[in-house]
């Protein structure tokens, strides 16, 4: 019997509150599904239906015969009677090797869509072969093998082959139309010690936000650093279709060089120097005295707070730095700086504008061959 506790109603009749009885767990009609409700001892719970029940024996028997309970019990038994799925045999090592070799052939000599036809032909060559007879490779698998297996491995082998040796890059930007993505294709050229030969091969294919000199420079630099290739070992770089951006970069370099010279060189010596003569101008022979150099308001204000000896030391060190910087900048200035500066007029922004500048200064530097 279920345990109970007595209470008295207003009419004076005793009312008993039923509680969960442990003996129900041994009843043949209840034992498979009944359990005490975790919320309190005054309720029972059905394991199959996941519902809370009043702990009355009559109500519990009604629930055991309900359609909802019978259906829940049958579903649970059906789930437990399901057989375990058979173990799927993994692809053998020989099959993996065959798939990788097929993918390597496709990426080297053919378009990716051709693997669908090739994947149907190879198994028919020898139906009794354990490798060819069970070979299954199409575009999806081939693409994933190239992207996730062959690509990373070949890239790592190439980077290891470069190592700490010198290398050069060949860069081509794919700026064709404003509606398409800007693409940067990079090839690398290096000496491979294992083959004792110079190798020129594909390196990276990168999407960039815009095709300007700054973006290309930052993209190439960050890519080399991510691949652990030393920037100081980059001995050369070839650029195709980026002459306008290089000209703009050289123009900025030239302006920086001229601005620094105005700080350290006697002014009257600069008045007679033309733009074409700056690349060979011996500025170190016409330096001002360090006391006459003005390094800008911020620097001069900071120097005013130092004593005389420290001030002279700082000014001398700053002069030395600017002289060395100018020397390095001058080494990077091409002799045809005037011609390269004029090449900026061929940029897409200027060439497609309604007000087009004259190209006389460019044509004057172009030698025409006699026909």
C-alpha positions as CSV (number, residue, x, y, z in Angstrom):
1,X,0.0,0.0,0.0
2,X,1.0,3.6,-0.6
3,X,2.2,5.6,2.5
4,X,-0.1,8.5,3.4
5,X,-0.5,11.3,5.9
6,X,-3.9,12.4,7.3
7,X,-5.5,15.8,7.3
8,X,-8.9,17.2,8.5
9,X,-11.3,19.0,6.2
10,X,-13.8,21.8,7.2
11,X,-16.6,19.1,7.4
12,X,-14.5,17.1,9.9
13,X,-13.7,14.3,7.4
14,X,-10.1,13.0,7.4
15,X,-8.3,13.3,4.0
16,X,-5.2,11.3,3.3
17,X,-2.4,12.6,1.0
18,X,-0.8,9.8,-1.0
19,X,2.9,9.5,-1.2
20,X,5.2,7.4,-3.5
21,X,5.6,3.8,-2.4
22,X,8.7,1.8,-3.0
23,X,6.7,-1.4,-3.3
24,X,5.4,-0.3,-6.7
25,X,8.9,-0.8,-8.1
26,X,8.3,-4.6,-7.7
27,X,4.8,-4.6,-9.2
28,X,4.9,-6.5,-12.6
29,X,2.7,-3.8,-14.2
30,X,4.7,-0.9,-12.9
31,X,8.3,-1.9,-12.2
32,X,9.5,-1.3,-15.8
33,X,8.6,2.3,-16.0
34,X,7.8,3.8,-12.6
35,X,10.3,5.8,-10.4
36,X,10.0,8.6,-7.8
37,X,9.7,12.1,-9.1
38,X,12.9,14.2,-8.3
39,X,10.7,17.2,-7.4
40,X,9.2,15.6,-4.3
41,X,8.0,12.5,-2.6
42,X,4.3,13.2,-3.3
43,X,4.6,12.3,-7.0
44,X,5.7,9.4,-9.3
45,X,7.3,9.6,-12.7
46,X,7.1,7.6,-15.9
47,X,10.6,6.8,-17.4
48,X,9.2,6.4,-21.0
49,X,6.7,9.2,-21.2
50,X,8.8,11.7,-19.1
51,X,5.7,12.9,-17.2
52,X,4.9,13.4,-13.5
53,X,2.0,11.3,-12.1
54,X,-0.2,11.4,-9.0
55,X,0.9,8.5,-6.7
56,X,-2.5,6.7,-6.7
57,X,-2.4,3.0,-7.7
58,X,-5.5,3.3,-9.7
59,X,-4.2,6.3,-11.7
60,X,-0.9,4.6,-12.3
61,X,-2.7,1.5,-13.7
62,X,-4.7,3.8,-16.0
63,X,-1.5,5.4,-17.3
64,X,0.1,2.0,-17.9
65,X,-2.9,1.1,-20.2
66,X,-3.0,4.5,-22.0
67,X,-2.1,4.7,-25.8
68,X,0.5,7.3,-25.1
69,X,2.4,5.1,-22.7
70,X,2.1,2.0,-24.9
71,X,3.5,3.9,-27.9
72,X,6.4,5.3,-25.8
73,X,7.3,1.8,-24.5
74,X,7.2,0.4,-28.1
75,X,9.4,3.1,-29.4
76,X,12.0,2.6,-26.7
77,X,12.1,-1.2,-27.3
78,X,12.4,-0.6,-31.0
79,X,15.4,1.7,-30.5
80,X,17.1,-0.8,-28.2
81,X,16.6,-3.6,-30.7
82,X,18.3,-1.8,-33.6
83,X,21.3,-3.6,-34.8
84,X,24.7,-2.0,-34.8
85,X,25.7,-0.7,-38.3
86,X,28.5,-2.8,-39.9
87,X,32.0,-1.4,-39.7
88,X,33.1,0.4,-42.8
89,X,36.5,-0.7,-43.9
90,X,38.9,2.2,-44.3
91,X,40.7,3.0,-47.6
92,X,44.0,1.0,-47.8
93,X,47.4,2.6,-48.0
94,X,47.8,1.5,-51.6
95,X,44.5,3.1,-52.6
96,X,45.4,6.4,-50.8
97,X,48.7,6.4,-52.7
98,X,46.9,5.8,-56.0
99,X,44.5,8.6,-55.3
100,X,47.3,11.1,-54.4
101,X,49.2,10.2,-57.5
102,X,46.1,10.7,-59.7
103,X,45.5,14.1,-58.0
104,X,49.1,15.1,-58.6
105,X,48.9,14.2,-62.3
106,X,45.7,16.3,-62.6
107,X,47.1,19.3,-60.9
108,X,50.3,19.1,-63.0
109,X,49.0,18.3,-66.5
110,X,45.2,18.8,-66.7
111,X,42.1,20.6,-65.7
112,X,40.3,19.4,-62.5
113,X,37.1,18.4,-64.4
114,X,39.1,15.7,-66.4
115,X,39.4,13.6,-63.2
116,X,35.7,12.6,-63.5
117,X,36.5,10.7,-66.8
118,X,39.9,9.5,-65.6
119,X,38.3,8.1,-62.4
120,X,35.9,6.0,-64.5
121,X,38.6,4.7,-66.9
122,X,41.3,3.6,-64.4
123,X,39.1,0.9,-62.6
124,X,38.2,-0.6,-65.9
125,X,41.9,-1.2,-66.9
126,X,42.2,-4.1,-64.4
127,X,39.0,-5.2,-62.6
128,X,41.0,-7.9,-60.6
129,X,43.4,-5.3,-59.2
130,X,42.9,-4.5,-55.5
131,X,44.0,-1.0,-56.2
132,X,42.7,0.0,-59.6
133,X,39.5,-2.1,-59.2
134,X,38.5,-0.2,-56.1
135,X,39.8,3.3,-57.1
136,X,37.2,6.0,-56.6
137,X,38.2,9.6,-57.3
138,X,36.2,12.5,-58.8
139,X,36.3,16.3,-58.7
140,X,35.2,16.7,-55.1
141,X,37.8,14.2,-53.6
142,X,40.5,15.4,-56.0
143,X,40.0,19.0,-55.1
144,X,40.1,18.3,-51.4
145,X,43.3,16.2,-51.8
146,X,45.0,19.0,-53.7
147,X,43.8,21.7,-51.2
148,X,44.3,19.9,-47.9
149,X,47.1,17.3,-48.6
150,X,49.2,18.0,-51.7
151,X,49.2,21.8,-51.4
152,X,50.4,22.2,-47.8
153,X,53.0,19.4,-48.2
154,X,54.4,20.9,-51.4
155,X,54.4,24.4,-49.9
156,X,56.3,23.2,-46.9
157,X,58.9,21.3,-49.0
158,X,59.4,24.5,-51.1
159,X,59.9,26.6,-48.0
160,X,62.3,24.1,-46.6
161,X,64.2,24.0,-49.9
162,X,64.6,27.8,-49.8
163,X,65.8,27.7,-46.2
164,X,68.1,30.6,-45.4
165,X,69.4,31.0,-48.9
166,X,68.9,34.0,-51.2
167,X,65.7,34.1,-53.4
168,X,63.8,36.4,-55.7
169,X,60.2,37.0,-56.5
170,X,58.2,37.5,-59.7
171,X,55.0,39.4,-59.0
172,X,52.0,40.1,-61.3
173,X,48.9,41.9,-60.2
174,X,45.5,41.0,-61.7
175,X,43.8,44.5,-61.7
176,X,41.6,44.2,-64.7
177,X,38.2,45.7,-63.8
178,X,36.7,47.4,-60.8
179,X,34.0,44.7,-60.7
180,X,36.4,41.8,-60.2
181,X,38.7,40.9,-57.3
182,X,42.2,42.1,-57.3
183,X,44.6,39.2,-57.5
184,X,48.3,39.0,-56.7
185,X,50.2,36.1,-58.3
186,X,53.7,35.5,-56.9
187,X,56.4,33.1,-58.2
188,X,59.6,32.4,-56.4
189,X,63.1,31.7,-57.8
190,X,65.8,30.0,-55.7
191,X,68.7,27.6,-55.7
192,X,67.7,24.1,-54.6
193,X,70.8,22.4,-53.1
194,X,69.3,18.8,-53.5
195,X,69.0,19.2,-57.3
196,X,71.9,21.7,-57.6
197,X,69.7,23.8,-59.9
198,X,67.9,27.1,-59.9
199,X,64.1,26.5,-59.5
200,X,61.4,28.9,-60.6
201,X,58.0,27.8,-59.4
202,X,54.6,29.1,-58.3
203,X,54.5,30.5,-54.7
204,X,51.2,32.2,-53.8
205,X,47.9,33.3,-55.2
206,X,46.5,36.1,-53.0
207,X,43.4,38.3,-53.1
208,X,44.1,41.9,-52.2
209,X,41.8,44.8,-51.4
210,X,43.3,47.2,-54.0
211,X,46.3,47.3,-56.4
212,X,48.4,50.1,-55.0
213,X,52.0,50.1,-54.0
214,X,51.4,50.1,-50.3
215,X,48.9,47.2,-50.3
216,X,51.2,45.1,-52.6
217,X,54.2,45.8,-50.4
218,X,52.4,45.0,-47.1
219,X,50.9,41.8,-48.6
220,X,54.2,40.5,-49.9
221,X,56.0,41.3,-46.6
222,X,53.3,39.7,-44.4
223,X,53.2,36.6,-46.6
224,X,57.0,36.1,-46.5
225,X,56.9,36.5,-42.7
226,X,54.1,34.0,-42.2
227,X,56.0,31.5,-44.3
228,X,59.2,32.1,-42.2
229,X,61.1,33.4,-45.3
230,X,63.8,35.9,-44.3
231,X,63.2,39.4,-45.8
232,X,66.8,40.2,-45.8
233,X,67.5,37.3,-48.2
234,X,65.2,38.7,-50.9
235,X,67.8,39.8,-53.5
236,X,65.4,40.7,-56.3
237,X,61.8,41.3,-57.3
238,X,60.3,41.5,-60.7
239,X,57.0,43.4,-61.2
240,X,54.8,43.2,-64.3
241,X,52.1,45.8,-65.0
242,X,53.0,47.8,-61.9
243,X,55.3,50.5,-63.4
244,X,52.8,53.3,-62.5
245,X,52.7,52.3,-58.8
246,X,56.5,51.9,-58.7
247,X,56.8,55.4,-60.2
248,X,54.5,56.8,-57.6
249,X,56.6,55.0,-54.9
250,X,59.8,56.4,-56.3
251,X,58.3,59.9,-56.4
252,X,57.5,59.7,-52.7
253,X,61.1,58.4,-52.1
254,X,62.5,61.3,-54.1
255,X,60.4,63.9,-52.2
256,X,61.6,62.5,-48.9
257,X,65.2,62.7,-50.1
258,X,64.8,66.4,-51.1
259,X,63.1,67.3,-47.8
260,X,65.9,65.8,-45.7
261,X,68.5,67.6,-47.9
262,X,66.9,70.9,-47.1
263,X,67.7,70.3,-43.5
264,X,71.3,69.4,-43.7
265,X,72.6,71.0,-46.9
266,X,73.5,74.7,-47.5
267,X,70.4,76.2,-49.3
268,X,72.2,78.0,-52.1
269,X,73.9,74.7,-53.2
270,X,70.4,73.1,-53.7
271,X,69.1,76.0,-55.9
272,X,71.2,74.9,-58.9
273,X,70.5,71.2,-58.6
274,X,67.9,69.8,-61.1
275,X,65.7,66.7,-60.4
276,X,67.8,64.6,-62.8
277,X,71.0,65.5,-60.9
278,X,69.9,64.4,-57.4
279,X,70.9,60.8,-57.9
280,X,74.5,61.8,-58.4
281,X,74.6,64.9,-56.2
282,X,77.5,64.9,-53.7
283,X,75.5,66.4,-50.8
284,X,78.1,65.4,-48.2
285,X,80.5,68.1,-49.5
286,X,77.9,70.8,-48.8
287,X,76.7,70.1,-45.3
288,X,75.8,72.9,-42.9
289,X,77.3,73.2,-39.5
290,X,75.3,71.2,-37.0
291,X,74.4,74.4,-35.1
292,X,72.7,75.9,-38.2
293,X,70.5,72.8,-38.8
294,X,66.8,73.2,-37.8
295,X,65.3,69.8,-37.0
296,X,61.7,71.0,-36.5
297,X,59.7,72.6,-33.7
298,X,59.2,69.5,-31.7
299,X,62.8,68.5,-31.7
300,X,64.1,72.0,-31.0
301,X,61.7,72.4,-28.1
302,X,62.9,69.1,-26.5
303,X,66.5,70.2,-27.0
304,X,65.9,73.5,-25.2
305,X,65.3,71.5,-22.0
306,X,68.8,69.8,-22.1
307,X,72.1,71.2,-20.9
308,X,74.7,72.4,-23.5
309,X,76.7,69.2,-23.6
310,X,73.7,66.9,-24.0
311,X,72.2,69.2,-26.6
312,X,75.3,69.2,-28.8
313,X,75.6,65.4,-28.5
314,X,71.9,64.9,-29.6
315,X,72.2,67.3,-32.5
316,X,75.4,65.6,-33.7
317,X,73.9,62.2,-33.5
318,X,70.8,63.4,-35.4
319,X,72.9,64.9,-38.1
320,X,74.8,61.6,-38.5
321,X,71.5,59.7,-38.8
322,X,70.1,62.0,-41.5
323,X,73.3,61.9,-43.5
324,X,73.3,58.1,-43.5
325,X,69.6,58.0,-44.3
326,X,70.2,60.3,-47.3
327,X,73.0,58.2,-48.5
328,X,70.8,55.1,-48.4
329,X,67.9,56.9,-50.1
330,X,70.3,58.2,-52.8
331,X,71.4,54.7,-53.6
332,X,67.8,53.7,-54.3
333,X,67.1,56.6,-56.7
334,X,67.2,55.6,-60.4
335,X,69.0,57.8,-62.8
336,X,65.9,58.3,-64.9
337,X,63.9,59.7,-61.9
338,X,62.3,62.4,-64.1
339,X,61.1,59.9,-66.6
340,X,59.7,57.6,-64.0
341,X,57.9,60.5,-62.2
342,X,56.2,61.3,-65.5
343,X,55.0,57.7,-65.8
344,X,52.4,58.5,-63.1
345,X,50.4,60.2,-65.8
346,X,49.6,56.8,-67.2
347,X,47.8,55.6,-64.1
348,X,44.1,54.5,-64.6
349,X,42.8,57.4,-62.5
350,X,44.5,60.0,-64.7
351,X,44.3,58.2,-68.0
352,X,40.5,57.8,-67.7
353,X,39.8,61.4,-66.5
354,X,38.3,64.0,-68.7
355,X,41.2,66.5,-68.2
356,X,44.2,64.6,-69.5
357,X,47.8,66.0,-68.9
358,X,50.3,66.3,-71.7
359,X,52.6,63.4,-72.4
360,X,55.4,65.4,-74.0
361,X,57.9,64.8,-71.1
362,X,57.3,61.1,-71.5
363,X,57.7,61.0,-75.3
364,X,60.9,63.1,-75.1
365,X,62.6,60.3,-73.2
366,X,61.5,57.6,-75.6
367,X,63.9,56.7,-78.4
368,X,62.2,56.0,-81.7
369,X,63.7,53.3,-83.9
370,X,64.1,54.0,-87.6
371,X,62.0,51.9,-89.8
